[in-house]
Amino acid sequence: MIRIASKKNKYTYNVYHVVKAFFPNEEIIQKVDEKQEPLVTVELPGGSCFSLASGTVEEKLEGRMFATEEEHQQAVKRQVTRFLYRYLEQQTGRGLAWGTLTGVRPTKLPMEKLEEGVPEDEIIRSMEKEYFVSHEKALLACEVAEREKALLSRLDCESGFSLYAGIPFCPSVCSYCSFSSSPIEKWRDRVDDYLDALEKELRALGKMAQGKRPDTVYIGGGTPTTLEPDQLERLLRVIEESFDLGHVLEFTVEAGRPDSITAEKLRVLKNHPVTRISVNPQTMQQKTLDLVGRKHTVKQTIEVFYMARELGFDNINMDLIAGLPGETEADMRDTLAQIEKLSPDSLTVHALAIKRAARFGQEGRTANLHEEISRMVDIAYEGARRMGLTPYYLYRQKNIAGNFENVGYAELDKAGIYNILIMEEKQSILAAGAGASTKILLEHPIVKEGGKEANLIRVENVKSVNDYISRIDEMIERKGEWIWR
């Protein structure tokens, strides 16, 4: 067990995540004690203890000028993280690939620097020196930021927006899943009621957004192709009738599970302006699919992929997960070899959170699981490069036990723009459906509680399908208070 005590709450996030990255299998207890003298103390297994006095930090910052007290406090927080990182590096004899960067957006720093005109080599040196990021990860972050910047330049951020519609149903719920989705059979008799509510919300959003046009449309979930062909047709028709799609750069339907995809459903998608779909195996190892509750076969994945190609889909994404229960590096290499034969247009590689993996049979592997997943991520990187796919977006999972990243790879003109928007928050996203999160970029910042200014407002829909159906008018009204304010 590890005990963390912080003098101020603002230190807790970074301290916890740095410690957890070094000790992914240890239970951590943390508290805030404003009366303690050290800024932070960390008691490690075996009795060693880190203690950092405020005077030590201020000495490090001596001579530096800060425009505001908030800027000064941010610098203090960074120094606390740096001191702790160096101590843990000494204690364990190893570093972390992403160094002291603990947020979900490791490309944020290089993106800001690129927008300021800072040369890439200077950004890389800064990431290595100031945040202890490895040279390989600093290169990756800069490469992704460059591509994100180029793709985002195509958007109309002033009069455009992105549209999301969520279908919270799946053929079955995978044992590692943390999304708001339910087995379709449980809700079969309420799907049309759900679509009634979703249609009402989409049409209302269309009226609110008059005079503006979507740059991207994304139908996700869950698994949208759990809908019947006529239900898919209805959803797509409502979107076309409610929004001006004349300038859409990308229209994605996350078809997802191969056991939910049929030729008839693919023809429905093809009859509408859908430009990009996903066929997501997660792994090409049948033993793993059976173990985690994916009710489809490797053969089905291959058959569905070729079916989509034959019907004319020329932008197909596939998702993989590194670190699924029982899988080895050899399994990942075999999965990549099979994916390479299919030659998808983009590949998204996720690292499974260890804290969830432990629930289904990973307990005996936790000592080496961190290293295994890291190697699997590297294997996927090599495989994507062999397929001619380059990284275009990158994010980290929040509140996980590992120091991993999730990366999207794509051919030059097949990158998923919406994926970037989710992370970079450069454009408003209007979202409809149970659990959907609308993000509205305000023209003029507002002052929030505590006196801080904010130029982005989130409006969350309820997650429960029943509540969404019964409270749809409330969901619409809440958005209407902010959209194009």
N, C-alpha and C positions, 0 to 999 in steps of 0.2 A: 504494500500500500504506500502511496505517496501523499503527503500532506502539503498543501499550498496555503499560505496566509499572505494577503495583500493589504497594504495600508489603504489603498483606494480601489474602488470597483473598476476603474478604467484600465487597470493592469491585468485584470483576471482573464480576459479573452486570449490575449497573446501568450501569457504565461502558461495557461492551461494547454493550449494547442501545441506550443513548442515542447512542453514536457511530454504530452501524449504522443507526439511524433517520435520522440526518443524512446519512450517506454509504452509501446502500444498495448501491451498485455496487462499493465498494472492498473489497479483501481486507484482513482484520484479523488481525494476529498479536499475541497477548497473553501476558504472563508475570507471575509473582509473584516479586518480589525483596525479601525481608524486610530486606536490608541497605541498601536505598536510603533516602535521607532524605525525599524528597517522598512523600506518600501515593499520588499518582497522577501519571504523565506520559503524555501522548498526543502522538505525532508524526504530524502531518497531511501529506497530499500538498502539495508546494510548500515544505515546510520549516518552517512554523509549528509551535510546540510549546506544549502546555498543561502546566504544572507546578504542583502544589498542595502547599504545605508544611503540616505538621500544625499549626503555630502559627497559620496563617491561619484554619483551621477552629475551633480552640479559642477564638480571639479572637472569632469570630462567636457562639460559644455561651456566652461569658462572662456570668456572672450567672444562668444558668439552673440550676435544681435538678433532679437526676435521682434517682429512687427506687432504681435499681439500676445497676450498671455496664453491663448489657446494654442498658438504656434509653439510657444515655449513648452507647454505641457505635452504636446505631441512629440517634441524632441526628447523630453524626459522618458516618455513611454517607449520610444525606439531604443534609447540607451538601456533601459531596463531589460528589454528583450535581447539586446546584443550581449550584455553581461551574462545573462542566464544561458544564452546559447553557447557561449564560449565555455562556461562552466560544465554544461552537460556534454559538450564535445570532449572535454578533458576526461570526464568521469567515464564515458562510454567508449572512448577511443574511435569514434566515428562522427561524421557530419551528416547533414541532411541535404538532399539534392536541391531543395528549394530554400535552404537556409532559414532565415527568420521570417520569410513571407508566409503568413498564416491564413490570408483571406482566400475567398473563392475565385478571385480574379487576378491571377499572377501577371496577366498581360496589361493590367491597368497602368502600372508604372511605366513600362516601355511605350505604351500608347500615348500617355501624356507627354513624355519626353519627345517622341516623334512629332507630335503636333506642335511642340515648341521649336522644332527644327534641330534638335540635338542629334548629332551623328550616331549611327548604330554602334560603332566600336566604343564610343564614350558611354553609351547606355549599358553595354555589356560589362565594361570595367566597373561602372557604378554599382550594378547589381551584384557583382562578385565581391567588391570591397565593402559596400555599405550594408548589404543584406546577406552576405555569405552564400549566395546562390552559386551552384556549380556552373562551370563554363558551358557545359552541354545544355543545361536548362535555361541559362541566360540566352544562349543562341536560339533555342526553341521559342522562348517567349518573344524575342525580337522578330523572329521569322513570322510567327503567328500575328503579332501586332501589325507588321507591315501589310500582310494580306487582309486583315480586318479593316485597316484604314482604307485600303484601295476599294474593298467591297462596299464599305459604308458610304464612300464618296458618291456612289450611284443612287443613294436614297434622297428623297425629297423630305427632309426632316421638318420643314416648316408647314407645308400643306399636305404632307403624306402621313401615313400611320401604318401599323401592321395589325392584322386581324387574327385572333385565335378563337377556335371553337373546340370545346372539349367533349369527348365521349367517354364517360367514366366506367366503361364495361370491358371485360376481357373474357376469353374463353374459359380461363381458370386463372387464379392469382398465384404467381410465382412466389416461392418461399422467401426470396430475397427482396421482394418488392416493397417500396415505401410510398408509392403513389396512391392517390385516392381512386381506387378502382375496385369493382366488385364482379363476381362471376355473372355472366350474362343470363344464365338460366335462372338465377335468383330474381332477376328483374325483368324477365321476358314480357310479362303482362303489363309493365309500366314503361317500356321503352317509348311507346308512342306518346304517353303523357309527358315523358322527359323531352321528347322532340317538340311537342307543343310549346313547352316552356322555353326551350332553346330557340325555336323559331321566333317567339315573341321577343326575346331578348335581342336576337340578331336584327330583326326588323327595327326595333327601337334604336339600336346602335347605328343602323344605316341612316335613320332620320337625324340623329344627333350629329353624325359625321358628314352631313350634306355640305358640299363644297370642297371636301377633302377626299383623297383617294388612297386606297391601300397600296403599299409597295410590295408587301408580302402577305400571303394567307397561309395559315397553318392549322390543319385539323389534327388534333392529337388526342391523348387519353391517358390511361386506358388504351383500348384498341378500336379505332373507328370502324374497322371492317368487321366488327361483331354485328354491326347493323345489317339488316337484310338489304338486298339490292334496291328495293323500292324506297326504303328508309334513307339509304345513301343518296339516292336520286333526289329525294325531297330536301335533304340538308343542302346539297350542292346547289339546287335550284333556288333555295331561299337566299343563299349567299350571293348568287348572281343577280337576283332581283333586287337585293337590298344595297349593293355596293357597286360603284363604278370600277370594274376590273380591267379597264382599258390600258392601264399603265403598270399592271402587276409584273414584277420581276421574277416572282417565284410563288408557286401554289403547291404546297406540300400536303399530302395525306399520309399520315404515319400508319400505313397498312399493318405493319408490325408482325403479329403472329401468323406464321404460315398456315396454321390450322383454321384461320378465319378468312382466308383469301380464296376466292373462286374466280373462274374466268368471267362469270356474269358480273361480279362486283368490279373487276378490273375494267370491263367494258363500260360500266357506268362512269367510272373515273375518267376513262379516256374520252367519253362524250362530253366532258366538261373541261374547263381550262386548267386541269391538274398537270403540273409539269414535273413533279418530283414525288416519289413514293419511297417508303422504307419496307424492306423485308428483313426482319430482325431475328436471326437465329440465336444470338447470344453465345452459342458454342456450336461446334459441329461434332460434338461427342455425345452419342446417344445415351450412354450411361449417365451423363450429367443432366441431360434434358429430363430423363425419367426421375432423377433424384430431386430436382428443384421444382417439379410440377409443371413443366412445359409439355402440354399434351399434343406434341407433334413430333415427327421424325426428321432426321437429317435428310432423308429422301424427299420428304414433302418440301423442305426448304429449297432444295435444288430444283424440284419440279415447278414450284411456284415462281422462282426467280426466272427460269427460262420461259414460263408462260407469260410473264410480264414483258420480257424482251420481245417475244413473238407478237404481242399486242401493241408494240411500238413504244414502250416506256424506255427512254434513253437517259434517265437520271434516277438511278436506284441506289439508295443507301442501305448499308447493312450495319447492325450494331453487334459488338462483341463485349463480353465482360471478362476481365482478367481476375483470376482468383476464385472462381466458382468452386464449390466443395469437391474435394477429391482430385481436382485437376492438377496436372504437373506441367512443367515447361514443355515436355514432349507433346502433351495434349494441345497446348497452345500452338506449337509449331505445326501440328497436323491440321488443326482448325484453319490456320492461316493458309496452309497449302491448298486446302479445299476451297477456301474463299477466293484464292488467287485464280483458280480455274474458272470461277464464275465471272471474275473481273467486274465487280461493282464500280459505280462511278464515284462513290464516296464510302468511307468506312469510319465509324465512330467507335472508339475503344474506351470503355469505362473500367475503372479499377473498383472492385467490390470493397465496400467498407468492412473492415475486419470485425467490428462490433456486431454487424448483422451476420457475417459469415459464421461466427462462433455458434450461432443458434442451430445450425443444421450440420453438425458433425465435423467442424473444423477444430474442436478443442485440442485434439492431439497434435495439430500442426501449427498452433499459434506461435511457437518459438521461432520458427523460420518463415512464417507466412509473409511477413513484411518483405523479406528479401526475395521470396518466390514471386510475389506479385510485381515487385520492381523489375525482375528479369522478364516476366511475361509482358509487361508494358514495353520494355525494350524490344522484345521479339516482335510485338505488333508494329512498333515503329519501323523496324527493318522490313517487315512484310509489306506495309503500306508503301514504303519507298520503292520496293521491287515492283509493285503494281502501278507505279507512276503517280501515286497519290501524295500530295503534300499537305502539311498541317495548316489549317485555316482558322480553327478556333480551339480554345483551351480553357478549362476551368477546373477548380478544385472542389471536392465535396466538403460540405460543412459538417462539423461535429463528427468526424470519423477518426479512427485510430491510426491511420496510415498517412504517410506524407506523399500521396500520389496525385496524379493529374488525370483528367479525362480529355482526350484529344480527338478532334474531328479532322479527318484527312479527305481530300477530294482532288479530282482532276481540276485543272485550272478554271474552267467555266462551270463547274458543277457544285460549287460550295453552297452550303445551306445558310443563306443570309439571315434567316430568322434565328438560327442558333446563335449567331453573333449578337443580334439585337437583345436577346435574353440576358446576355452577360454585360454588354457595353452600355445599355440604356441610353442610346443616342436618339431614340424615337419613341413616341407614344405607342403602346400596344393595347388595343381594345380587345378584351377577352370575355367570351361568353361560355356558360356551362358551369356545372357543379365543380367547385374548387378552383375555378379560373381566377387568375389574378390580373387585373387591369393596371397598367402603369401609364400614368399621364404626366408628360413633361409640361410644366407650366411656363407660360411666356414670361410671367413675372413671379419671382420667388415669394413664398409666403413665410411668415414667422410662426414656427411651431412651438409647442410647449417647451419651456426651458430657454426660449429666446433664440434658438438656432433657425437659420433660414433653410428652406428646402425648395427645390425646383422640380421635385418628382413626388407624386402622390400615388399610393397604391390603394386600389379598391378591390377587396377580396370578396368573392362569392362564397356562400356556404358550401361545405363539402358534401353534406348529406344529400343524396338524390331526392329523398322525400321532402326535405326542407327546401331544396332548390325549387321543386315543382310548386310547393304551396306558397313560397315567399318570392316568386319571380318578380312581382311588381316592386317589391322592396329592393331587389337587386338592380333593377332598371333605374329606380329613383335615385339610388345612391350614386350611380355613375353620372346621372344627369346633373348632379350638383357640381361636377368637376370638369366634364368633357368640354374642351375648347373654352374654358373659363377665361 
